[in-house]
């Protein structure tokens, strides 16, 4: 009976020791997980973070540029509307005088020629005779330079039709002929009365977004393949020796 009790006590001591060892190992594992050191970022991760930062800065700058462009477009439309409102509030006498001044100022910017001066005077005379016409001249989209472009287009069409009627062909690719002065004055007045003259058409302005180019490979990181040196050719061997070498190589391959 005493022997069995001693063996039982020995078994209990072994179980207690095993429990203590397992408990200690679990404690060590817990603390190792709790205080595990943080690994530094890898170069690839740092490069991705830097690229993301640059892309975010680009997006912010692009949004700012678009907002500035939209502000300028809104200001341009506002100025045109303010000009039209100011024109609507002007009296007939004021608008006639203002239209004459504008025609003179616009023509001053053009090359001085007798025909242009005559057209200018005719338009000014019409402004004084007709306040409604003077208001058309004051339209922000109407300009004297476009007026002369309109006259040139109509004159070309006139000469083309005249040559067709007379069965004539252009000389050297150009058109020649005389256009009555009164027709030029008529076209000038017609231009200001015509609201959809193609000479007044302006190309529609659109915001053109920029493309983010992203990162480019840095200099020094681009590896160039160096040309490989040609291996020196072995010296020719006698026929007997060459056959012996081939046989040895085949033997090694089979052994492998």
KAKANOR-V787735 format. One record per helix or strand. SS is the DSSP state (~ for helix, > for strand). FROM is the first residue (numbers start at 0). TO is the last residue. If there is no record, write none. Layout:
<<SS,FROM,TO> <SS,FROM,TO>>
//
This chain:
<<~,1,33> <~,42,88> <~,91,107> <~,113,128> <~,130,136> <~,143,164> <>,170,170> <>,173,173> <~,180,192> <~,197,199> <~,238,254>>
//
